[in-house]
């Protein structure tokens, strides 16, 4: 029995992250033993390569204005409890401690009867399912962990499925082509249940074929559905209504439009005022988060080529003719050279850094992969940032990017540095 939350979280985070599987039988058996808590409420199931967290956050913020909403996301930025929320409030430490103790004992019992223990993500997902049932939520906005087809969340029976986009990430698990990645993510589509997507048009035929085979309505959002009125701050029009998101970056117009389309379809009586307020109030740490205006300091958790491309396009559009300085750190299993090439293409300088995490890419490798003429490596991230800041003018732009884990590490320092606590 764990006595404090730090010990409890340490145990669950040290469980096996990935277990080879060809089906969801283990997860289904575990959920059944707990009484299938995931069947106690409505679910909107959200997958995709990038933008999942933002869309989940938009949906949760809007819908929590009219019902009790559970939110399940990963990974966290500041605190483990962020993964599980009810009406935008994190699960309290005291409750989380109780649930981790319960799932610890359940895991032991499950091992004795089933012959296997559960993975980290399976355990956390089961905690979320049960917590939401006990909290008597009306609806859960459920983010896919990895892929879709064999993700632990995919034992649910949603009222809608959402796939934001398809890009190259987690290729070891999902395949090396966009089509194979799309096939995996399309695994969340259920018979007769609508699928909402903002996927690139080139993949729409594959989406149409899958939806047709399952008699699932397909609602697709493209750049043609909305009009961006302003880059900074971001303002856009969708279906004759004007929206002002707090979340910045051009890609947020598409994320917000996708979320609005889901709300309009599922809950058509939702007042437009409520939707506008929800879009404006939605906050999501580490997504084009601006910490300073002079110079502009932006923290963005882009961690794959698709995310980096979206970030760079936003920077190019929002800050033309400005000097750009990038601070980059990434995980070693990512396409770091491709990411660095794109970051370098918009940057006047590139600074590489490192922090103490087992998957962090080595500085020597990043330095070799970076072909920018004005590059340097500084081991300590805080020293690296201060070095960039000291050289920047008030009109310059500083981007900090490459990894959500890195965002989680450096964000508290930025909050303190710019007195934003």
PEGIRA-V287948 format. One record per residue. N is the residue number from 0. PHI is phi in whole degrees, 0 to 359 (999 if undefined). NEAR is the number of other ideal C-beta (glycine too) atoms within 10 Angstrom. Layout:
BEGIN
[[N PHI NEAR] [N PHI NEAR]]
END
This chain:
BEGIN
[[0 999 8] [1 282 16] [2 268 9] [3 223 10] [4 292 17] [5 298 12] [6 297 12] [7 295 22] [8 294 18] [9 300 12] [10 296 16] [11 291 19] [12 286 11] [13 265 9] [14 284 18] [15 304 12] [16 287 10] [17 234 11] [18 237 14] [19 303 5] [20 205 14] [21 244 6] [22 203 9] [23 251 19] [24 299 11] [25 297 19] [26 294 22] [27 295 14] [28 296 15] [29 294 24] [30 296 22] [31 299 10] [32 297 14] [33 265 17] [34 88 12] [35 47 15] [36 299 17] [37 293 23] [38 268 13] [39 271 17] [40 205 22] [41 284 17] [42 225 23] [43 252 26] [44 260 26] [45 241 30] [46 235 31] [47 132 25] [48 280 24] [49 228 25] [50 88 26] [51 302 21] [52 299 24] [53 295 25] [54 296 30] [55 302 25] [56 293 26] [57 301 29] [58 299 26] [59 296 25] [60 294 26] [61 294 26] [62 286 26] [63 290 22] [64 283 16] [65 229 16] [66 200 13] [67 272 16] [68 241 25] [69 266 26] [70 228 29] [71 236 25] [72 223 22] [73 198 19] [74 280 14] [75 268 15] [76 258 21] [77 249 14] [78 213 11] [79 309 21] [80 300 17] [81 303 17] [82 300 20] [83 234 25] [84 226 22] [85 233 20] [86 49 16] [87 70 14] [88 254 10] [89 297 18] [90 302 23] [91 296 11] [92 306 16] [93 298 8] [94 290 18] [95 299 21] [96 300 20] [97 299 16] [98 291 21] [99 293 21] [100 299 15] [101 295 14] [102 288 24] [103 299 16] [104 294 11] [105 298 18] [106 299 20] [107 295 10] [108 295 10] [109 298 22] [110 298 12] [111 293 8] [112 270 9] [113 258 14] [114 87 8] [115 221 14] [116 266 15] [117 264 24] [118 281 19] [119 308 17] [120 292 20] [121 298 27] [122 296 24] [123 294 24] [124 298 28] [125 294 26] [126 301 25] [127 298 25] [128 306 30] [129 289 20] [130 299 21] [131 297 28] [132 295 19] [133 296 12] [134 278 17] [135 55 11] [136 288 20] [137 274 14] [138 209 24] [139 237 27] [140 265 29] [141 248 29] [142 272 22] [143 296 26] [144 282 22] [145 211 19] [146 75 22] [147 172 24] [148 307 17] [149 249 17] [150 287 24] [151 301 26] [152 288 28] [153 280 23] [154 272 21] [155 279 23] [156 241 12] [157 280 24] [158 269 16] [159 199 21] [160 247 28] [161 226 30] [162 234 28] [163 294 27] [164 198 24] [165 233 27] [166 215 20] [167 278 18] [168 195 20] [169 52 15] [170 296 15] [171 301 8] [172 267 12] [173 250 22] [174 109 16] [175 257 10] [176 237 11] [177 298 18] [178 293 13] [179 290 12] [180 295 23] [181 297 24] [182 304 18] [183 294 22] [184 290 28] [185 291 26] [186 296 19] [187 276 25] [188 289 24] [189 245 18] [190 305 8] [191 69 8] [192 255 18] [193 296 19] [194 246 26] [195 252 23] [196 210 28] [197 239 24] [198 296 24] [199 303 14] [200 300 11] [201 297 10] [202 263 19] [203 301 14] [204 303 9] [205 295 16] [206 295 22] [207 297 13] [208 295 11] [209 296 17] [210 294 21] [211 297 10] [212 294 10] [213 252 16] [214 54 9] [215 257 19] [216 301 13] [217 245 16] [218 244 17] [219 249 17] [220 251 22] [221 236 14] [222 299 13] [223 284 7] [224 277 16] [225 221 20] [226 234 12] [227 278 15] [228 269 13] [229 210 10] [230 275 16] [231 217 13] [232 285 11] [233 293 23] [234 218 15] [235 213 21] [236 243 14] [237 222 21] [238 50 11] [239 70 6] [240 246 13] [241 258 11] [242 235 21] [243 231 14] [244 291 23] [245 286 15] [246 291 21] [247 255 19] [248 102 25] [249 303 21] [250 295 26] [251 289 27] [252 297 24] [253 290 24] [254 300 31] [255 294 28] [256 299 24] [257 300 29] [258 297 33] [259 298 26] [260 297 20] [261 294 26] [262 298 20] [263 298 16] [264 285 13] [265 279 17] [266 228 15] [267 297 7] [268 271 6] [269 298 17] [270 299 10] [271 299 12] [272 302 9] [273 293 16] [274 293 24] [275 299 17] [276 297 14] [277 297 26] [278 296 26] [279 289 14] [280 274 15] [281 299 25] [282 237 12] [283 211 21] [284 304 18] [285 79 21] [286 247 27] [287 47 25] [288 273 23] [289 265 15] [290 256 16] [291 206 16] [292 257 8] [293 221 10] [294 288 18] [295 289 21] [296 240 24] [297 240 24] [298 252 23] [299 219 25] [300 277 26] [301 305 29] [302 224 22] [303 207 22] [304 298 21] [305 294 23] [306 294 24] [307 296 26] [308 299 17] [309 297 23] [310 298 28] [311 296 23] [312 298 15] [313 295 22] [314 298 25] [315 299 14] [316 283 13] [317 277 20] [318 230 19] [319 293 8] [320 62 5] [321 249 15] [322 282 16] [323 249 22] [324 237 23] [325 249 28] [326 250 27] [327 234 27] [328 211 26] [329 214 28] [330 276 18] [331 292 13] [332 269 12] [333 262 21] [334 277 18] [335 297 22] [336 294 15] [337 297 15] [338 298 27] [339 294 26] [340 299 16] [341 289 17] [342 300 25] [343 298 21] [344 294 11] [345 250 17] [346 255 24] [347 275 16] [348 210 21] [349 232 26] [350 247 26] [351 258 28] [352 214 25] [353 209 20] [354 219 16] [355 283 6] [356 210 14] [357 300 6] [358 265 11] [359 296 20] [360 295 21] [361 291 11] [362 301 15] [363 299 11] [364 289 14] [365 298 25] [366 296 14] [367 292 10] [368 280 18] [369 269 23] [370 256 11] [371 290 18] [372 289 9] [373 244 11] [374 237 18] [375 204 15] [376 237 16] [377 230 18] [378 302 11] [379 276 12] [380 299 19] [381 291 15] [382 296 12] [383 297 22] [384 296 22] [385 296 14] [386 295 18] [387 296 23] [388 299 16] [389 292 7] [390 268 13] [391 277 21] [392 269 9] [393 292 9] [394 266 12] [395 281 20] [396 235 20] [397 246 23] [398 251 26] [399 243 29] [400 204 26] [401 119 32] [402 194 27] [403 293 21] [404 294 19] [405 293 26] [406 303 25] [407 299 20] [408 290 18] [409 267 23] [410 301 19] [411 303 12] [412 295 13] [413 295 18] [414 300 16] [415 290 10] [416 297 16] [417 256 12] [418 54 6] [419 253 9] [420 293 6]]
END
